């Protein structure tokens, strides 16, 4: 008869390695989704900060349309991203502010190094109708 010594040990080692790999995928996958969410929130908030920079002189002169101060909008969005510790690009055109935010992510359990996560958001000024 053949002996079965050591076969359970090999099985346990393979299952343990598979469970560790699954744990790493779940942990790093969740971290990557969290970084994506952070990039999206920062892009949205930076776009909102930029779109608040209105051209008040044109508004005071009686212009019916609300216009953005492009330089101030870009500076405000960049300032928000810098204060949040993120990087990104800002473009102001056609009365809207578009921000692409880049957030770095370092893998913890899966040996893949690090990556960056991007998210883009656009905001436009909204005028309230007077009653």
Secondary structure, 3 states (H helix, E strand, C coil): CCCCCCHHHHHHHHHHHHHHHHHHHHHHHHHHHHHHHHHHHHHHHHHHHHHCCECHHHHHCCCCCCCECHHHHHHHHHHHHHHHCCEEEEEEECCEEEEEEEEEEECCCCCCCEEEEEEEEEEECCCCCCC
